[in-house]
Amino acid sequence: MTSVIDGSRFARAAATRQAILDAATELFCRNGYRFVSLRDIAAEAGITHPALLKHFAGKEELLGQVARRLDVASAATSTPLDALPFAAAARRQEAVPGFVPLFAALTGEASAASHPLHAWMRERAAELRSGRADAIAAGARRGLVSADRAADDEALRLTAAWDGLRMLRQYLPDRVDVAATLERYQELIAHPRGWAPPGTPPAPEPSPPAPKLPPIAEEPSGPEAGYRTGRERRAKIVDGATALFAREGYGDTSLLDIATRVGVSKSALYHHFPSKDALLHEVMRERDRRIDDRGTTDPGASAADVLRSFADGAAANEAEQPGLIELYAVISSEATPRSHDAHAYFEHRFTVALDGFATLLRAAAKDGALPPHRDPEHEALWLLALWDGLQYQWLYDHASVDVAAQLRAHLADILPGGRA
């Protein structure tokens, strides 16, 4: 009789634990990790907060359990011999409820060293790159990948672009199909680096100037006019908020925290920024203004030259603005739920960036710099995803990931004939 009672008690505990994990998965995916409390999870699971604490010590433990459970559920059961496995793996991930939105957010959020899953996600990224390098090397032996492609570098760029695609899908679902994009990637790497179809004429010299693109930065949230001390205080507030958002995350940073760091009263902060949302927008606009300023090029530069110059901008960002790279990675991932204050900002930003990349690549195709087998729309999406994903990989592994070098290698592949 005792064993029957114990078995029943064990079954009830297991069912309760499963209900908690299901509730946590649903809420983390819908609202984001930082915006979900243990009480929210308990209510979703239909139990009390004290009852939840009998099973899980805290939200960090729950996040770890949810992430690992979804990761195992999406794992491959077998590897096909007649095709590269990446598009099929993306489809498996999409079939696991919660996997794509959770890992879209988690990849960027956990790039901050203070995140509870930073170490696990860093190890996971390294394991993914290693496994994908092995798959690419095996593909080369079977004739699926060109023999001149370095497996380790190709795997790094693949992993970065895959992460970026998953995140972009949360903002531009009508424009991003992760599995289909990976399917096209698998076809392209069967060709040697810098390949063009036989008979493709060389790009003319000089090529026409690149089309003028709209700036990424939105208009400022407030007027720049006023006394110098007020403008300086506003700039100081933006700098202080940038540092705290990058270190603690947007959700865990209060206006009082920012005011204390900057050394102003809360009322003085409200004088410049009526809400935390307004302040976050100004922080991100300031980053984009710096990118726009750095992106100014020779007005006679061709579309291909403008595209190649992106690697120089990435190198400057890494050297001069590492904190802003982390802020951007964390907030863009944290804001994937539509309810987040910054979701609309990133949706706008990614739309403008993707359209701009596509405009440049269409011009490069017209000029003959982009080979005819490369579709400008696909290449624009891949480039945007790759750039963001490389920043994630760099935040996890500064020593092994050179964002600018990887961008240069990719651009040399799709735009042969320019400088590497």
C-alpha positions in Angstrom: 0.0 0.0 0.0 2.8 2.4 0.9 4.4 1.9 -2.5 1.1 2.7 -4.3 0.8 5.9 -2.3 4.4 6.9 -2.9 3.9 6.1 -6.6 0.8 8.3 -6.8 2.5 11.1 -4.9 5.5 10.9 -7.4 3.1 11.0 -10.4 1.4 14.1 -9.0 4.7 15.8 -8.4 5.9 14.9 -11.9 2.6 16.2 -13.4 3.0 19.5 -11.4 6.6 19.9 -12.5 5.6 19.3 -16.1 2.8 21.9 -15.8 5.3 24.4 -14.4 7.7 23.9 -17.2 4.9 24.2 -19.8 3.7 27.4 -18.2 7.2 28.8 -18.0 7.9 27.9 -21.7 4.7 29.7 -22.8 5.3 32.8 -20.8 9.1 33.1 -21.6 8.2 32.8 -25.3 5.3 35.2 -25.1 6.6 37.9 -22.8 10.4 37.4 -22.6 12.4 36.1 -19.6 13.0 39.4 -17.9 9.3 40.3 -17.9 8.0 37.1 -16.3 7.8 36.5 -12.6 7.6 33.3 -10.7 4.1 34.3 -9.6 3.1 34.7 -13.3 4.3 31.2 -13.9 2.6 29.8 -10.9 -0.7 31.4 -12.0 -0.3 30.1 -15.5 0.3 26.6 -14.1 -2.7 26.8 -11.8 -0.8 26.5 -8.6 0.4 28.8 -5.8 3.7 30.5 -5.7 4.8 28.5 -2.6 3.9 25.3 -4.4 6.1 26.3 -7.3 9.0 26.9 -5.0 8.8 23.3 -3.8 9.9 22.2 -7.3 12.1 25.0 -8.6 14.3 27.3 -6.5 14.0 30.3 -8.8 13.4 31.7 -12.3 17.0 31.1 -13.4 16.7 27.3 -12.7 13.4 27.3 -14.7 14.9 29.0 -17.7 17.8 26.6 -17.7 15.4 23.6 -17.6 13.1 25.0 -20.3 16.0 25.8 -22.6 17.7 22.4 -22.2 14.4 20.6 -22.7 13.7 22.4 -26.0 17.2 21.9 -27.2 17.0 18.2 -26.7 13.6 18.0 -28.3 15.0 19.7 -31.5 18.1 17.5 -31.8 18.7 15.4 -34.9 17.9 11.7 -34.7 19.9 10.9 -37.9 22.1 12.6 -40.5 21.2 12.3 -44.2 24.0 11.3 -46.5 22.6 12.9 -49.7 22.1 16.5 -48.4 23.5 18.9 -45.9 21.5 18.8 -42.6 21.0 22.5 -41.9 17.7 23.2 -43.5 16.2 20.0 -42.1 17.4 20.9 -38.6 15.8 24.3 -38.9 12.5 22.6 -39.8 12.8 20.4 -36.7 13.4 23.4 -34.6 10.3 25.1 -36.0 8.2 22.0 -35.2 9.1 22.1 -31.5 6.7 24.6 -29.8 8.5 27.4 -28.2 12.0 26.6 -29.5 12.3 29.4 -32.1 11.0 32.4 -30.1 12.8 31.3 -26.9 16.2 30.8 -28.6 15.8 33.9 -30.8 15.6 35.9 -27.6 18.0 33.8 -25.5 20.9 34.0 -28.0 21.2 37.8 -27.6 20.1 38.1 -24.0 22.6 35.5 -22.8 25.4 37.2 -24.6 25.7 39.5 -21.6 28.1 37.9 -19.1 25.8 38.6 -16.2 23.0 36.4 -17.7 22.3 33.2 -15.8 22.7 31.1 -18.9 25.7 32.9 -20.4 28.2 30.0 -19.8 25.8 27.4 -21.1 25.0 29.3 -24.2 28.7 30.0 -24.8 29.5 26.3 -24.6 26.5 25.5 -26.8 27.6 28.0 -29.5 31.1 26.4 -29.5 29.6 22.9 -29.8 27.2 24.0 -32.6 30.1 25.5 -34.6 32.2 22.3 -34.1 29.4 20.0 -35.2 28.5 22.1 -38.2 32.2 22.3 -39.2 32.2 18.5 -39.1 29.0 18.4 -41.3 30.5 20.8 -43.8 33.8 18.8 -44.0 31.7 15.6 -44.5 29.7 17.4 -47.1 32.9 18.4 -48.9 34.0 14.7 -49.0 30.6 13.8 -50.6 30.8 16.6 -53.1 28.1 18.7 -51.5 30.4 21.5 -50.5 33.3 23.0 -52.5 36.6 21.7 -51.4 38.1 25.2 -51.1 35.7 26.3 -48.3 37.4 26.2 -44.8 35.0 24.2 -42.7 35.6 26.1 -39.4 35.1 29.6 -40.9 32.1 28.4 -42.9 30.6 26.9 -39.8 31.1 30.1 -37.8 29.4 32.2 -40.5 26.6 29.6 -40.8 26.0 29.6 -37.0 26.0 33.4 -36.9 23.6 33.8 -39.8 21.3 31.1 -38.5 21.1 32.9 -35.1 20.4 36.2 -36.9 17.7 34.7 -39.1 15.9 33.3 -36.2 15.9 36.6 -34.4 14.9 38.6 -37.6 11.9 36.2 -38.0 10.5 37.6 -34.8 10.4 41.1 -36.3 9.8 40.4 -40.0 7.9 37.1 -40.2 6.6 37.8 -43.6 10.1 38.3 -45.0 12.1 35.6 -43.2 11.8 31.8 -43.8 14.7 30.4 -41.9 14.6 26.9 -43.4 14.2 28.1 -47.0 17.1 30.5 -46.6 19.3 27.8 -45.3 18.2 25.6 -48.2 19.5 28.2 -50.6 22.8 28.6 -48.6 23.3 24.8 -48.9 23.1 25.1 -52.7 25.5 28.1 -52.8 28.3 26.5 -50.9 28.5 23.8 -53.4 30.3 26.4 -55.6 33.9 27.5 -55.0 34.4 30.8 -53.2 34.0 33.8 -55.5 32.4 31.6 -58.2 30.5 33.0 -61.1 28.8 31.0 -63.9 30.9 30.5 -67.0 30.6 33.3 -69.5 29.8 35.9 -66.8 31.3 39.2 -68.0 33.5 41.1 -65.5 32.1 44.1 -63.8 32.9 47.3 -65.7 35.4 49.8 -64.3 34.5 52.2 -63.0 31.0 51.1 -61.9 28.3 53.7 -61.4 27.9 55.4 -58.0 25.9 53.5 -55.4 22.3 54.6 -54.9 21.7 56.9 -52.0 20.2 55.2 -49.0 18.0 56.6 -46.2 19.7 56.9 -42.8 19.0 54.1 -40.3 18.6 56.5 -37.4 15.1 57.9 -36.6 14.6 61.5 -35.8 15.6 62.5 -32.2 12.9 62.2 -29.6 13.4 65.8 -28.4 14.8 69.1 -29.6 18.5 69.7 -29.5 18.1 73.4 -28.8 18.5 74.8 -25.3 21.2 75.8 -22.9 24.5 74.0 -23.2 24.3 72.6 -19.7 20.9 71.0 -20.5 22.3 69.5 -23.7 25.3 68.1 -21.8 23.0 66.7 -19.1 20.8 65.0 -21.7 23.9 63.5 -23.3 25.2 62.3 -19.9 21.8 60.7 -19.2 21.9 58.8 -22.5 25.5 57.6 -21.8 24.6 56.4 -18.3 21.5 54.6 -19.6 23.5 53.0 -22.3 25.9 51.5 -19.7 23.2 50.3 -17.4 21.0 48.8 -20.2 24.0 47.0 -21.5 25.0 45.6 -18.1 21.7 44.9 -16.4 19.2 44.7 -19.3 16.4 47.1 -20.1 13.8 45.3 -18.0 16.0 45.2 -14.8 17.1 48.9 -15.0 14.9 51.6 -13.5 14.9 55.3 -14.1 16.0 55.7 -10.5 19.0 53.5 -11.2 19.9 55.7 -14.2 19.4 59.0 -12.3 21.6 57.7 -9.4 24.4 56.6 -11.8 24.3 60.0 -13.7 24.0 62.0 -10.5 20.8 63.8 -11.3 17.4 63.9 -9.6 14.6 61.7 -11.0 12.7 64.9 -11.8 15.6 66.3 -13.8 15.7 63.0 -15.7 12.0 63.2 -16.4 12.6 66.8 -17.7 14.5 65.3 -20.6 12.9 61.9 -21.0 9.2 61.5 -19.9 9.5 57.6 -19.8 12.0 54.8 -19.8 10.7 53.9 -23.3 11.7 57.4 -24.6 15.1 57.1 -23.1 15.7 53.6 -24.6 14.7 55.0 -28.0 17.2 57.8 -27.7 20.0 55.4 -26.7 19.3 53.3 -29.7 19.0 56.4 -32.0 22.3 57.6 -30.8 23.9 54.3 -31.7 22.3 54.5 -35.1 23.4 58.1 -35.7 27.0 57.0 -35.0 26.7 54.2 -37.5 25.2 56.6 -40.1 28.0 59.1 -39.5 30.6 56.4 -40.0 28.9 55.0 -43.0 29.4 58.2 -45.0 31.5 57.2 -48.0 33.0 58.6 -51.2 29.9 59.8 -53.2 31.5 58.1 -56.2 31.8 54.7 -54.6 30.0 51.8 -56.3 27.4 49.7 -54.7 29.9 46.9 -54.3 32.5 49.2 -52.7 29.9 50.5 -50.2 29.0 46.9 -49.3 32.6 46.0 -48.9 33.1 49.0 -46.6 30.7 47.5 -44.1 33.5 45.3 -42.7 35.5 48.5 -41.9 32.5 49.8 -40.0 32.2 46.6 -38.0 35.9 46.8 -37.1 35.4 50.4 -35.8 32.3 49.4 -33.8 34.2 46.5 -32.2 37.1 48.8 -31.3 35.2 51.9 -30.2 31.8 50.8 -29.0 31.9 47.3 -27.5 29.3 48.3 -24.9 26.9 49.4 -27.5 27.3 46.1 -29.4 26.3 44.3 -26.2 23.4 46.7 -25.6 22.2 46.2 -29.2 22.5 42.4 -29.0 20.7 42.2 -25.6 17.9 44.7 -26.3 17.1 43.5 -29.9 16.7 40.0 -28.5 14.9 41.1 -25.4 12.4 43.1 -27.5 11.3 40.2 -29.7 7.8 40.0 -27.9 5.5 42.4 -29.6 4.5 43.8 -26.2 8.1 45.1 -25.5 8.5 48.9 -25.7 11.3 48.6 -28.3 9.7 46.0 -30.6 8.4 48.6 -33.1 11.7 50.4 -33.1 13.6 47.2 -34.1 10.9 46.2 -36.6 11.4 49.6 -38.3 15.2 49.4 -38.1 15.4 45.9 -39.6 13.0 46.9 -42.4 15.1 49.9 -43.3 18.4 48.0 -43.1 17.1 45.0 -45.1 15.6 47.3 -47.8 18.9 49.2 -47.9 21.0 46.1 -48.3 18.7 44.8 -51.0 18.9 48.1 -52.9 22.7 48.0 -52.8 22.8 44.4 -53.9 20.4 44.9 -56.7 22.6 47.8 -57.9 25.7 45.5 -57.6 23.9 42.9 -59.7 23.1 45.4 -62.3 26.7 46.6 -62.3 27.9 43.0 -62.8 29.6 42.9 -59.4 27.1 40.4 -57.9 27.2 37.2 -60.0 23.9 36.3 -61.7 23.3 33.1 -59.7 23.1 35.1 -56.4 19.7 36.6 -55.7 20.0 40.1 -54.2 17.0 39.6 -51.9 18.5 36.4 -50.4 21.9 38.0 -50.1 20.5 41.0 -48.3 18.7 38.9 -45.7 21.8 36.7 -45.3 24.1 39.7 -44.9 21.9 41.4 -42.3 21.5 38.1 -40.3 25.2 37.3 -40.6 26.3 40.7 -39.3 24.0 40.6 -36.2 24.8 36.9 -35.6 28.6 37.5 -35.7 28.2 40.1 -33.0 26.5 37.5 -30.8 29.3 35.1 -31.5 31.9 37.7 -30.7 30.2 38.5 -27.4 30.4 34.9 -26.4 34.0 34.4 -27.7 36.1 37.6 -28.2 39.3 35.6 -28.7 38.1 33.4 -31.6 35.6 35.6 -33.5 36.7 38.5 -35.7 33.5 40.1 -36.9 35.2 42.3 -39.5 37.3 39.5 -40.9 34.4 37.2 -41.3 32.3 39.9 -43.0 35.2 40.6 -45.4 35.5 36.9 -46.2 31.7 36.7 -46.9 31.7 39.8 -49.1 34.7 38.6 -51.0 32.8 35.4 -51.8 29.6 37.1 -53.0 31.4 40.1 -54.7 34.4 38.6 -56.4 37.0 41.0 -57.9 37.3 43.5 -55.0 39.7 43.6 -52.1 39.4 40.7 -49.7 
